[in-house]
Amino acid sequence: MASAYTLRTTDETPASFNLARLAQSRAVSNDIVGESSQLESVLQQVRRVAPTDSTVLILGETGTGKELIAREIHRLSNRSSRPFIRVNCAAIPPSLIASELFGHERGAFTGALQRRQGRFEAAHGGTIFLDEIGELPMETQITLLRVIQEREFERVGSSQPISVDVRIVAATNRDLEAAVADGTFRSDMFYRLNVFPVYVPALRERLDDIPPLVEHLVDRFSRRVGKAFRTIKMNTVEILQAYDWPGNIRELQNVIERSVILSEGDVFSIDEGWVKRELRRPRTTAPLGISIADREREMIEAALVESEGRISGPSGAAAKLGIPRQTLDSKIASLQINKLRFKSRRNGTLAMPQVNEADRDVD
């Protein structure tokens, strides 16, 4: 019989299983689940900034749970009893986004049959969450900049200023510094938003959160379909921790929901073929921490050579590696890579990494 992890049970009846129960998930609020040091670091920042009215910029890849972090900031703030209004800036047509954010007067444009309240007015006293802020058109950025600075705006078709008391939380999966360099995002807008940045790490950067997340998601989806699972096959968690998760937690949710539907009996398992094609790393007997660090160092240094030490921008090392600039900066620091050694010299030749005399072999 295959070994299995024990799922958390909701009743008080003790039961015997092959192994000790799966690590109990720590649900901080709603669907924020995990116990990794990386997640705890994020939540410490959330707890510190939440009681203030400071603008927060949440950074991270798609599917990492940026909206959940925004909601947690609102929940822990002094505005928690007031509205939390979410705006997906990427989902609103450019021609309508000003009306959506600031409202409009009757007759302001064709189809404006009556006065309409905008999202900022609806969020008065509370928090407005501007998701995918990096997708805002330049002309809307100019208008929004004034709202952030002066806390007032005009409805479309009106010249009457309206004062508003809102806390602004924004989020993006884009490298905004690179967007500023490209001219697609205003620098003054970036600096207004980047008061308190919070980086949400990708799921592959916090593998310790996968077991409690699996437990939490299996429990949620099994309740929806009327199933009851008591155990998880041992290799299921190992397979999930080996996968790279390009879609992050959102992708994990999809895999778990599909598996809940297809699993039979009281043992939960997944089809290895769903994630096998993109396994994050092979299983070896060598120390994984050393091999992964060495491989990361090689890739980062190669990208720094190509980019001549530049980190951000379209030709920077972060873009070449396909990761956010903040992630690359963190990895450079943790691997103690001196990025200045890769800067171009004045004569146009590349400054390659130098070997320290202390590192040379002694004859």
Secondary structure, DSSP 8 states (H G I E B T S, - for coil): ---EEE---SSS-----SS-B-----EEETTEE---HHHHHHHHHHHHHTTS---EEEE--TTS-HHHHHHHHHHTSTTTTS-EEEEETTTS-TTTHHHHHH-B-TTSSTT--S-B--HHHHTTTSEEEEETGGG--HHHHHHHHHHHHHSEE--BT----EE---EEEEEESS-HHHHHHHTSS-HHHHHHHTTEEEE---GGG-GGGHHHHHHHHHHHHHHHHT----EEEHHHHHHHHHB--TTHHHHHHHHHHHHHHH--TTEE---THHHHTTBSS---SS-HHHHHHHHHHHHHHHHHHHTTT--SSTTSHHHHHTS-HHHHHHHHHHTT--GGGGSB-TTS-B------GGGS---
